[in-house]
Amino acid sequence: MAFGDGSVVNWVPKILHPHQLIGIPLEHQHLFQIFVANAMDLLWAAINQLVYKGKRCNVRELAHRVHRLSWEHKAAWQNQLQPNQLKAWKHPPANIIKVNVDVAIIESYAGIAVIA
């Protein structure tokens, strides 16, 4: 079974249910989904680099990045806190303001979000 047998619409069920539809062992289903998500994301980025900047990507390097990133994601998922380790959020004392900040930087663009 290959993904080349139809449109992207036909791929989605195979990605969501790879054990049932394409025979991925149940214990590898999540890693497969991580791999597909990373591959799609990095391919999209490579296409944009080609279309908008004329930069070609090295296919071997792209495959290596997908592999490395997928294993990093797998390790991160395995290191998640266990439910009994989770701690409930506590509001700060009345005279303290808690500030959450998130930043995304891509080449010459940056975005920031702040919540107090």
MMTF fields as JSON, N, C-alpha, C and O atoms, coordinates in Angstrom:
{
  "mmtfVersion": "1.0.0",
  "mmtfProducer": "UNKNOWN",
  "numBonds": 463,
  "numAtoms": 464,
  "numGroups": 116,
  "numChains": 1,
  "numModels": 1,
  "chainsPerModel": [1],
  "groupsPerChain": [116],
  "chainIdList": ["A"],
  "bondAtomList": [4, 2, 8, 6, 12, 10, 16, 14, 20, 18, 24, 22, 28, 26, 32, 30, 36, 34, 40, 38, 44, 42, 48, 46, 52, 50, 56, 54, 60, 58, 64, 62, 68, 66, 72, 70, 76, 74, 80, 78, 84, 82, 88, 86, 92, 90, 96, 94, 100, 98, 104, 102, 108, 106, 112, 110, 116, 114, 120, 118, 124, 122, 128, 126, 132, 130, 136, 134, 140, 138, 144, 142, 148, 146, 152, 150, 156, 154, 160, 158, 164, 162, 168, 166, 172, 170, 176, 174, 180, 178, 184, 182, 188, 186, 192, 190, 196, 194, 200, 198, 204, 202, 208, 206, 212, 210, 216, 214, 220, 218, 224, 222, 228, 226, 232, 230, 236, 234, 240, 238, 244, 242, 248, 246, 252, 250, 256, 254, 260, 258, 264, 262, 268, 266, 272, 270, 276, 274, 280, 278, 284, 282, 288, 286, 292, 290, 296, 294, 300, 298, 304, 302, 308, 306, 312, 310, 316, 314, 320, 318, 324, 322, 328, 326, 332, 330, 336, 334, 340, 338, 344, 342, 348, 346, 352, 350, 356, 354, 360, 358, 364, 362, 368, 366, 372, 370, 376, 374, 380, 378, 384, 382, 388, 386, 392, 390, 396, 394, 400, 398, 404, 402, 408, 406, 412, 410, 416, 414, 420, 418, 424, 422, 428, 426, 432, 430, 436, 434, 440, 438, 444, 442, 448, 446, 452, 450, 456, 454, 460, 458],
  "bondOrderList": [1, 1, 1, 1, 1, 1, 1, 1, 1, 1, 1, 1, 1, 1, 1, 1, 1, 1, 1, 1, 1, 1, 1, 1, 1, 1, 1, 1, 1, 1, 1, 1, 1, 1, 1, 1, 1, 1, 1, 1, 1, 1, 1, 1, 1, 1, 1, 1, 1, 1, 1, 1, 1, 1, 1, 1, 1, 1, 1, 1, 1, 1, 1, 1, 1, 1, 1, 1, 1, 1, 1, 1, 1, 1, 1, 1, 1, 1, 1, 1, 1, 1, 1, 1, 1, 1, 1, 1, 1, 1, 1, 1, 1, 1, 1, 1, 1, 1, 1, 1, 1, 1, 1, 1, 1, 1, 1, 1, 1, 1, 1, 1, 1, 1, 1],
  "groupList": [{"groupName": "MET", "atomNameList": ["N", "CA", "C", "O"], "elementList": ["N", "C", "C", "O"], "formalChargeList": [0, 0, 0, 0], "bondAtomList": [1, 0, 2, 1, 3, 2], "bondOrderList": [1, 1, 2], "singleLetterCode": "M", "chemCompType": "L-PEPTIDE LINKING"}, {"groupName": "ALA", "atomNameList": ["N", "CA", "C", "O"], "elementList": ["N", "C", "C", "O"], "formalChargeList": [0, 0, 0, 0], "bondAtomList": [1, 0, 2, 1, 3, 2], "bondOrderList": [1, 1, 2], "singleLetterCode": "A", "chemCompType": "L-PEPTIDE LINKING"}, {"groupName": "PHE", "atomNameList": ["N", "CA", "C", "O"], "elementList": ["N", "C", "C", "O"], "formalChargeList": [0, 0, 0, 0], "bondAtomList": [1, 0, 2, 1, 3, 2], "bondOrderList": [1, 1, 2], "singleLetterCode": "F", "chemCompType": "L-PEPTIDE LINKING"}, {"groupName": "GLY", "atomNameList": ["N", "CA", "C", "O"], "elementList": ["N", "C", "C", "O"], "formalChargeList": [0, 0, 0, 0], "bondAtomList": [1, 0, 2, 1, 3, 2], "bondOrderList": [1, 1, 2], "singleLetterCode": "G", "chemCompType": "PEPTIDE LINKING"}, {"groupName": "ASP", "atomNameList": ["N", "CA", "C", "O"], "elementList": ["N", "C", "C", "O"], "formalChargeList": [0, 0, 0, 0], "bondAtomList": [1, 0, 2, 1, 3, 2], "bondOrderList": [1, 1, 2], "singleLetterCode": "D", "chemCompType": "L-PEPTIDE LINKING"}, {"groupName": "SER", "atomNameList": ["N", "CA", "C", "O"], "elementList": ["N", "C", "C", "O"], "formalChargeList": [0, 0, 0, 0], "bondAtomList": [1, 0, 2, 1, 3, 2], "bondOrderList": [1, 1, 2], "singleLetterCode": "S", "chemCompType": "L-PEPTIDE LINKING"}, {"groupName": "VAL", "atomNameList": ["N", "CA", "C", "O"], "elementList": ["N", "C", "C", "O"], "formalChargeList": [0, 0, 0, 0], "bondAtomList": [1, 0, 2, 1, 3, 2], "bondOrderList": [1, 1, 2], "singleLetterCode": "V", "chemCompType": "L-PEPTIDE LINKING"}, {"groupName": "ASN", "atomNameList": ["N", "CA", "C", "O"], "elementList": ["N", "C", "C", "O"], "formalChargeList": [0, 0, 0, 0], "bondAtomList": [1, 0, 2, 1, 3, 2], "bondOrderList": [1, 1, 2], "singleLetterCode": "N", "chemCompType": "L-PEPTIDE LINKING"}, {"groupName": "TRP", "atomNameList": ["N", "CA", "C", "O"], "elementList": ["N", "C", "C", "O"], "formalChargeList": [0, 0, 0, 0], "bondAtomList": [1, 0, 2, 1, 3, 2], "bondOrderList": [1, 1, 2], "singleLetterCode": "W", "chemCompType": "L-PEPTIDE LINKING"}, {"groupName": "PRO", "atomNameList": ["N", "CA", "C", "O"], "elementList": ["N", "C", "C", "O"], "formalChargeList": [0, 0, 0, 0], "bondAtomList": [1, 0, 2, 1, 3, 2], "bondOrderList": [1, 1, 2], "singleLetterCode": "P", "chemCompType": "L-PEPTIDE LINKING"}, {"groupName": "LYS", "atomNameList": ["N", "CA", "C", "O"], "elementList": ["N", "C", "C", "O"], "formalChargeList": [0, 0, 0, 0], "bondAtomList": [1, 0, 2, 1, 3, 2], "bondOrderList": [1, 1, 2], "singleLetterCode": "K", "chemCompType": "L-PEPTIDE LINKING"}, {"groupName": "ILE", "atomNameList": ["N", "CA", "C", "O"], "elementList": ["N", "C", "C", "O"], "formalChargeList": [0, 0, 0, 0], "bondAtomList": [1, 0, 2, 1, 3, 2], "bondOrderList": [1, 1, 2], "singleLetterCode": "I", "chemCompType": "L-PEPTIDE LINKING"}, {"groupName": "LEU", "atomNameList": ["N", "CA", "C", "O"], "elementList": ["N", "C", "C", "O"], "formalChargeList": [0, 0, 0, 0], "bondAtomList": [1, 0, 2, 1, 3, 2], "bondOrderList": [1, 1, 2], "singleLetterCode": "L", "chemCompType": "L-PEPTIDE LINKING"}, {"groupName": "HIS", "atomNameList": ["N", "CA", "C", "O"], "elementList": ["N", "C", "C", "O"], "formalChargeList": [0, 0, 0, 0], "bondAtomList": [1, 0, 2, 1, 3, 2], "bondOrderList": [1, 1, 2], "singleLetterCode": "H", "chemCompType": "L-PEPTIDE LINKING"}, {"groupName": "GLN", "atomNameList": ["N", "CA", "C", "O"], "elementList": ["N", "C", "C", "O"], "formalChargeList": [0, 0, 0, 0], "bondAtomList": [1, 0, 2, 1, 3, 2], "bondOrderList": [1, 1, 2], "singleLetterCode": "Q", "chemCompType": "L-PEPTIDE LINKING"}, {"groupName": "GLU", "atomNameList": ["N", "CA", "C", "O"], "elementList": ["N", "C", "C", "O"], "formalChargeList": [0, 0, 0, 0], "bondAtomList": [1, 0, 2, 1, 3, 2], "bondOrderList": [1, 1, 2], "singleLetterCode": "E", "chemCompType": "L-PEPTIDE LINKING"}, {"groupName": "TYR", "atomNameList": ["N", "CA", "C", "O"], "elementList": ["N", "C", "C", "O"], "formalChargeList": [0, 0, 0, 0], "bondAtomList": [1, 0, 2, 1, 3, 2], "bondOrderList": [1, 1, 2], "singleLetterCode": "Y", "chemCompType": "L-PEPTIDE LINKING"}, {"groupName": "ARG", "atomNameList": ["N", "CA", "C", "O"], "elementList": ["N", "C", "C", "O"], "formalChargeList": [0, 0, 0, 0], "bondAtomList": [1, 0, 2, 1, 3, 2], "bondOrderList": [1, 1, 2], "singleLetterCode": "R", "chemCompType": "L-PEPTIDE LINKING"}, {"groupName": "CYS", "atomNameList": ["N", "CA", "C", "O"], "elementList": ["N", "C", "C", "O"], "formalChargeList": [0, 0, 0, 0], "bondAtomList": [1, 0, 2, 1, 3, 2], "bondOrderList": [1, 1, 2], "singleLetterCode": "C", "chemCompType": "L-PEPTIDE LINKING"}],
  "groupTypeList": [0, 1, 2, 3, 4, 3, 5, 6, 6, 7, 8, 6, 9, 10, 11, 12, 13, 9, 13, 14, 12, 11, 3, 11, 9, 12, 15, 13, 14, 13, 12, 2, 14, 11, 2, 6, 1, 7, 1, 0, 4, 12, 12, 8, 1, 1, 11, 7, 14, 12, 6, 16, 10, 3, 10, 17, 18, 7, 6, 17, 15, 12, 1, 13, 17, 6, 13, 17, 12, 5, 8, 15, 13, 10, 1, 1, 8, 14, 7, 14, 12, 14, 9, 7, 14, 12, 10, 1, 8, 10, 13, 9, 9, 1, 7, 11, 11, 10, 6, 7, 6, 4, 6, 1, 11, 11, 15, 5, 16, 1, 3, 11, 1, 6, 11, 1],
  "groupIdList": [1, 2, 3, 4, 5, 6, 7, 8, 9, 10, 11, 12, 13, 14, 15, 16, 17, 18, 19, 20, 21, 22, 23, 24, 25, 26, 27, 28, 29, 30, 31, 32, 33, 34, 35, 36, 37, 38, 39, 40, 41, 42, 43, 44, 45, 46, 47, 48, 49, 50, 51, 52, 53, 54, 55, 56, 57, 58, 59, 60, 61, 62, 63, 64, 65, 66, 67, 68, 69, 70, 71, 72, 73, 74, 75, 76, 77, 78, 79, 80, 81, 82, 83, 84, 85, 86, 87, 88, 89, 90, 91, 92, 93, 94, 95, 96, 97, 98, 99, 100, 101, 102, 103, 104, 105, 106, 107, 108, 109, 110, 111, 112, 113, 114, 115, 116],
  "secStructList": [7, 7, 6, 6, 1, 1, 7, 2, 2, 2, 2, 2, 2, 2, 2, 2, 1, 2, 2, 2, 2, 2, 7, 7, 7, 4, 4, 4, 2, 2, 2, 2, 2, 2, 2, 2, 2, 2, 2, 2, 2, 2, 2, 2, 2, 2, 2, 2, 2, 2, 2, 2, 2, 7, 7, 7, 7, 7, 2, 2, 2, 2, 2, 2, 2, 2, 2, 2, 2, 2, 2, 2, 2, 2, 2, 2, 2, 2, 6, 1, 7, 7, 4, 4, 4, 7, 7, 7, 7, 7, 7, 7, 7, 6, 6, 7, 7, 7, 7, 3, 3, 3, 3, 3, 3, 3, 6, 6, 3, 3, 3, 3, 3, 3, 3, 7],
  "xCoordList": [0.851, 0.0, 0.889, 1.787, 0.652, 1.437, 0.505, -0.703, 1.092, 0.298, 0.039, -0.751, 0.68, 0.521, -0.759, -0.955, -1.627, -2.819, -4.053, -5.157, -3.878, -5.038, -4.655, -3.476, -5.666, -5.435, -5.101, -5.181, -4.732, -4.422, -5.627, -5.463, -6.827, -8.043, -8.042, -8.525, -7.507, -7.431, -6.314, -6.347, -5.337, -4.227, -4.651, -4.194, -5.52, -5.856, -6.322, -5.8, -7.269, -7.66, -6.497, -6.406, -5.615, -4.469, -3.499, -2.868, -3.377, -2.498, -3.153, -2.478, -4.462, -5.161, -5.338, -5.374, -5.448, -5.693, -4.722, -5.161, -3.42, -2.456, -2.451, -2.116, -2.809, -2.826, -3.889, -3.623, -5.085, -6.19, -6.072, -6.395, -5.61, -5.7, -4.44, -4.532, -3.264, -2.056, -1.133, -0.01, -1.607, -0.868, 0.316, 1.178, 0.38, 1.444, 1.173, 0.056, 2.176, 1.94, 1.435, 1.898, 0.504, -0.125, 0.904, 0.736, 1.972, 2.979, 3.82, 4.532, 3.743, 4.501, 3.599, 4.076, 2.318, 1.352, 1.667, 1.649, 1.954, 2.197, 3.467, 3.485, 4.533, 5.772, 5.535, 6.06, 4.758, 4.419, 3.721, 4.052, 2.759, 2.029, 2.947, 2.825, 3.859, 4.839, 5.705, 5.946, 6.173, 7.023, 6.303, 6.879, 5.053, 4.29, 4.097, 4.265, 3.751, 3.546, 4.832, 4.805, 5.954, 7.233, 7.619, 8.108, 7.401, 7.727, 6.904, 7.437, 5.611, 4.751, 5.18, 5.225, 5.493, 5.904, 7.212, 7.318, 8.206, 9.499, 9.435, 10.139, 8.6, 8.41, 7.752, 8.136, 6.759, 6.085, 7.097, 7.105, 7.942, 8.963, 9.944, 10.337, 10.338, 11.269, 10.631, 11.294, 9.362, 8.659, 8.609, 8.845, 8.302, 8.262, 9.633, 9.72, 10.695, 12.047, 12.338, 12.959, 11.896, 12.118, 11.288, 11.803, 10.001, 9.103, 9.423, 9.461, 9.65, 9.786, 11.22, 11.452, 12.183, 13.578, 14.496, 15.687, 13.946, 14.757, 15.79, 16.719, 15.643, 16.609, 16.168, 15.059, 17.039, 16.769, 17.262, 18.259, 16.557, 16.989, 17.661, 17.381, 18.539, 19.188, 18.24, 17.885, 17.834, 16.851, 17.373, 16.615, 18.63, 19.195, 19.167, 18.846, 19.504, 19.468, 18.035, 17.793, 17.097, 15.695, 15.241, 14.586, 15.585, 15.218, 15.864, 15.236, 17.121, 17.807, 17.112, 16.955, 16.699, 15.998, 14.673, 14.319, 13.927, 12.655, 12.896, 12.186, 13.887, 14.207, 14.619, 14.099, 15.557, 16.049, 14.925, 14.778, 14.147, 13.066, 12.008, 11.466, 11.716, 10.715, 11.168, 10.369, 12.434, 12.935, 13.0, 12.781, 13.3, 13.271, 11.857, 11.665, 10.864, 9.473, 9.069, 8.381, 9.494, 9.168, 9.736, 9.051, 10.985, 11.62, 10.884, 10.706, 10.456, 9.719, 8.399, 8.017, 7.699, 6.428, 6.652, 5.838, 7.75, 8.027, 8.412, 8.255, 8.911, 9.35, 8.287, 8.572, 7.068, 5.999, 5.777, 6.034, 5.296, 4.974, 3.881, 2.933, 4.008, 2.967, 1.838, 2.107, 0.598, -0.526, -0.32, -0.742, 0.317, 0.497, 1.587, 1.747, 2.343, 3.371, 2.85, 3.513, 1.687, 1.145, 0.76, 0.247, 1.012, 0.658, -0.349, -0.24, -1.298, -2.322, -1.714, -0.864, -2.164, -1.706, -2.247, -3.405, -1.413, -1.833, -1.642, -0.603, -2.662, -2.541, -1.488, -1.279, -0.833, 0.186, -0.469, -1.671, 0.311, -0.23, -0.826, -0.524, -1.654, -2.394, -1.483, -1.876, -0.296, 0.578, 1.56, 2.502, 1.347, 2.23, 1.417, 0.283, 2.002, 1.38, 2.195, 3.408, 1.529, 2.192, 2.096, 1.028, 3.211, 3.248, 3.726, 4.784, 2.941, 3.338, 3.709, 2.977, 4.85, 5.349, 5.698, 6.272, 5.338, 5.727, 6.22, 5.628, 7.306, 7.902, 8.165, 8.59, 7.913, 8.268, 9.106, 8.721, 10.259, 11.153, 11.447, 11.909, 11.176, 11.455, 12.172, 11.59, 13.419, 14.258, 14.133, 14.567, 13.558, 13.509, 12.181, 11.908, 11.353, 10.066, 10.024, 10.654, 9.28, 9.096, 7.679, 7.074, 7.164, 5.846, 5.948, 6.688, 5.217, 5.26, 3.842, 3.009, 3.592, 2.306, 2.583, 3.437, 1.864, 2.032, 0.669, -0.267, 0.563, -0.679, -0.31, 0.605, -1.017, -0.767, -2.004, -2.013],
  "yCoordList": [-1.171, 0.0, 1.224, 1.344, 2.116, 3.337, 4.537, 4.427, 5.685, 6.897, 7.491, 8.427, 6.975, 7.501, 7.052, 7.348, 6.354, 5.797, 6.681, 6.174, 7.959, 8.83, 10.217, 10.557, 11.008, 12.386, 12.443, 11.444, 13.615, 13.84, 13.493, 13.039, 13.704, 13.365, 11.883, 11.515, 11.04, 9.609, 9.274, 8.219, 10.151, 9.909, 10.075, 9.334, 11.042, 11.404, 10.206, 10.014, 9.393, 8.241, 7.276, 6.676, 7.131, 6.237, 6.759, 5.976, 8.071, 8.676, 8.596, 8.33, 8.824, 8.785, 7.372, 7.171, 6.397, 5.002, 4.057, 3.146, 4.258, 3.46, 1.984, 1.144, 1.655, 0.246, -0.513, -1.584, 0.046, -0.633, -0.588, -1.567, 0.546, 0.741, 0.377, 0.022, 0.459, 0.128, -0.833, -1.087, -1.366, -2.421, -1.981, -2.8, -0.719, -0.272, -0.924, -0.828, -1.59, -2.196, -1.151, -0.01, -1.541, -0.617, 0.118, 1.304, -0.575, 0.059, 1.099, 1.883, 1.111, 2.096, 3.159, 4.035, 3.082, 3.989, 5.452, 6.276, 5.791, 7.189, 7.71, 8.831, 6.902, 7.329, 7.542, 8.493, 6.675, 6.846, 8.183, 8.907, 8.517, 9.774, 10.974, 11.976, 10.881, 11.953, 12.101, 13.213, 10.967, 10.98, 11.643, 12.492, 11.26, 11.83, 13.333, 14.106, 13.75, 15.177, 15.964, 17.034, 15.44, 16.127, 16.148, 17.161, 15.04, 14.99, 16.019, 16.737, 16.084, 17.043, 18.48, 19.316, 18.767, 20.115, 20.505, 21.601, 19.629, 19.957, 19.998, 20.792, 19.154, 19.231, 20.55, 21.177, 20.957, 22.242, 23.387, 24.276, 23.358, 24.402, 24.372, 25.424, 23.175, 23.053, 23.573, 24.232, 23.28, 23.774, 25.298, 25.946, 25.867, 27.327, 27.945, 28.992, 27.317, 27.814, 27.805, 28.734, 26.77, 26.676, 27.709, 28.424, 27.785, 28.676, 30.147, 30.938, 30.521, 31.936, 32.44, 33.645, 31.546, 31.994, 31.304, 31.608, 30.38, 29.694, 28.741, 28.331, 28.384, 27.512, 26.059, 25.702, 25.234, 23.801, 23.132, 23.55, 22.093, 21.372, 20.074, 19.518, 19.605, 18.321, 17.26, 17.301, 16.32, 15.322, 14.47, 14.15, 14.104, 13.308, 14.091, 13.541, 15.369, 16.203, 16.344, 16.299, 16.515, 16.614, 15.327, 15.383, 14.182, 12.899, 12.756, 12.262, 13.188, 13.131, 14.022, 13.631, 15.213, 16.13, 15.551, 15.668, 14.923, 14.291, 13.194, 13.11, 12.36, 11.253, 11.779, 11.331, 12.734, 13.286, 13.964, 13.741, 14.782, 15.505, 14.549, 14.768, 13.497, 12.524, 11.812, 11.613, 11.424, 10.757, 11.722, 11.316, 13.001, 14.005, 14.154, 14.232, 14.194, 14.286, 13.053, 13.164, 11.878, 10.649, 10.7, 10.357, 11.128, 11.228, 12.225, 11.985, 13.344, 14.344, 13.772, 14.003, 13.027, 12.412, 11.416, 11.325, 10.668, 9.665, 10.309, 9.695, 11.538, 12.22, 13.109, 13.849, 13.049, 13.867, 13.5, 12.374, 14.476, 14.224, 13.18, 13.163, 12.342, 11.378, 12.108, 13.101, 11.655, 12.36, 12.609, 13.649, 11.683, 11.889, 12.919, 13.323, 13.352, 14.364, 15.777, 16.768, 15.861, 17.162, 17.942, 17.377, 19.224, 20.082, 21.11, 21.635, 21.383, 22.372, 23.769, 24.091, 24.591, 25.967, 26.725, 26.553, 27.557, 28.415, 29.857, 30.237, 30.644, 32.055, 32.717, 32.298, 33.745, 34.431, 35.243, 35.507, 35.627, 36.48, 37.766, 38.147, 38.415, 39.6, 40.717, 41.458, 40.858, 41.968, 41.577, 42.318, 40.434, 39.939, 39.757, 39.28, 40.139, 39.91, 38.844, 38.982, 37.791, 36.733, 37.077, 37.449, 36.955, 37.262, 36.022, 35.473, 35.586, 34.5, 35.104, 35.933, 34.686, 35.232, 34.074, 33.07, 34.235, 33.261, 34.035, 35.042, 33.558, 34.244, 33.222, 32.1, 33.609, 32.801, 33.673, 34.796, 33.15, 33.901, 33.051, 31.916, 33.612, 32.938, 33.931, 34.928, 33.661, 34.514, 35.977, 36.318, 36.836, 38.258, 38.669, 39.862, 37.706, 38.016, 37.492, 36.483, 38.177, 37.73, 38.032, 39.017, 37.159, 37.366, 37.139, 36.267, 37.913, 37.775, 37.86, 38.619, 37.062, 37.111, 37.237, 36.537, 38.128, 38.339, 38.322, 38.973, 37.565, 37.525, 37.817, 37.2, 38.759, 39.095, 38.777, 38.983],
  "zCoordList": [0.0, 0.0, 0.0, 0.834, -0.91, -1.001, -0.901, -1.111, -0.576, -0.494, -1.867, -1.987, -2.898, -4.234, -4.915, -6.094, -4.22, -4.851, -4.691, -4.49, -4.776, -4.686, -4.225, -4.126, -3.947, -3.528, -2.039, -1.323, -1.606, -0.196, 0.675, 1.807, 0.157, 0.905, 1.28, 2.351, 0.412, 0.698, 1.688, 2.32, 1.827, 2.752, 4.201, 5.071, 4.467, 5.844, 6.674, 7.772, 6.213, 7.036, 7.289, 8.36, 6.307, 6.465, 7.51, 8.219, 7.61, 8.618, 9.998, 10.993, 10.058, 11.339, 11.877, 13.091, 10.99, 11.395, 10.681, 9.979, 10.847, 10.077, 10.451, 9.616, 11.666, 12.073, 11.286, 10.739, 11.234, 10.564, 9.044, 8.371, 8.495, 7.046, 6.264, 5.089, 6.892, 6.131, 6.879, 6.443, 8.005, 8.687, 9.532, 9.849, 9.9, 10.813, 12.169, 12.677, 12.772, 14.089, 15.084, 15.084, 15.914, 16.861, 17.713, 17.998, 18.124, 18.983, 18.232, 18.859, 16.889, 16.096, 15.47, 14.749, 15.741, 15.121, 15.419, 14.505, 16.667, 17.024, 16.358, 15.85, 16.358, 15.704, 14.208, 13.63, 13.583, 12.17, 11.95, 11.011, 12.808, 12.658, 12.864, 12.16, 13.818, 14.024, 12.781, 12.311, 12.248, 11.062, 9.889, 9.209, 9.65, 8.531, 8.731, 7.788, 9.934, 10.204, 9.969, 9.36, 10.448, 10.244, 8.77, 8.27, 8.077, 6.653, 5.875, 5.03, 6.165, 5.465, 5.762, 4.859, 7.022, 7.403, 6.729, 6.178, 6.764, 6.173, 4.65, 4.026, 4.043, 2.591, 2.191, 1.203, 2.973, 2.699, 2.779, 1.929, 3.8, 3.948, 2.771, 2.266, 2.334, 1.207, -0.082, -0.883, -0.278, -1.468, -1.447, -2.467, -0.283, -0.17, -0.437, -1.079, 0.04, -0.22, -1.721, -2.239, -2.411, -3.853, -4.602, -5.462, -4.274, -5.006, -4.754, -5.697, -3.504, -3.172, -3.114, -3.22, -2.95, -2.846, -3.847, -3.915, -4.62, -5.613, -5.02, -5.717, -3.745, -3.073, -3.185, -2.787, -3.727, -3.808, -2.535, -1.946, -2.12, -0.926, -1.328, -2.39, -0.483, -0.668, -0.111, 1.067, -0.943, -0.534, 0.619, 1.535, 0.592, 1.692, 3.008, 4.062, 2.931, 4.144, 4.649, 5.855, 3.74, 4.124, 4.821, 5.862, 4.257, 4.866, 6.24, 7.177, 6.36, 7.656, 8.684, 9.841, 8.266, 9.175, 9.631, 10.804, 8.714, 9.082, 10.106, 11.109, 9.86, 10.768, 12.146, 13.169, 12.165, 13.435, 14.221, 15.423, 13.544, 14.203, 14.745, 15.829, 13.999, 14.446, 15.707, 16.622, 15.772, 16.973, 18.152, 19.293, 17.889, 18.96, 19.51, 20.723, 18.618, 19.06, 19.855, 20.87, 19.398, 20.119, 21.532, 22.496, 21.65, 22.967, 23.85, 25.045, 23.269, 24.051, 24.548, 25.695, 23.698, 24.112, 25.239, 26.158, 25.175, 26.203, 27.532, 28.587, 27.486, 28.703, 29.32, 30.262, 28.807, 29.371, 30.83, 31.255, 31.581, 32.985, 33.114, 32.329, 34.069, 34.378, 35.113, 35.788, 35.007, 35.635, 37.127, 37.633, 37.845, 39.277, 39.576, 40.728, 38.554, 38.752, 38.436, 38.745, 37.835, 37.476, 38.73, 39.695, 38.699, 39.818, 39.34, 38.232, 40.158, 39.814, 39.818, 40.649, 38.877, 38.817, 40.016, 40.397, 40.607, 41.713, 41.292, 40.752, 41.551, 41.188, 42.08, 43.219, 41.559, 42.356, 43.48, 43.442, 44.456, 45.527, 44.956, 43.825, 45.726, 45.266, 44.763, 43.863, 45.309, 44.913, 43.798, 43.519, 43.169, 42.108, 40.827, 40.864, 39.703, 38.403, 37.687, 37.527, 37.262, 36.505, 35.031, 34.545, 34.316, 32.895, 32.145, 32.452, 31.163, 30.268, 28.926, 28.385, 28.391, 27.136, 26.206, 26.627, 24.932, 23.915, 22.706, 22.315, 22.119, 20.973, 19.871, 20.146, 18.639, 17.474, 16.553, 16.225, 16.135, 15.26, 14.033, 14.147, 12.86, 11.6, 10.703, 10.275, 10.426, 9.609, 10.049, 11.15, 9.229, 9.573, 10.199, 10.328, 10.588, 11.197, 12.608, 12.926, 13.457, 14.834, 15.261, 14.839, 16.108, 16.687, 18.19, 18.645, 18.943, 20.401, 20.946, 20.452, 21.976, 22.674, 24.154, 24.699, 24.8, 26.242, 26.901, 26.437, 27.997, 28.772, 30.211, 30.758, 30.831, 32.241, 33.056, 34.27]
}
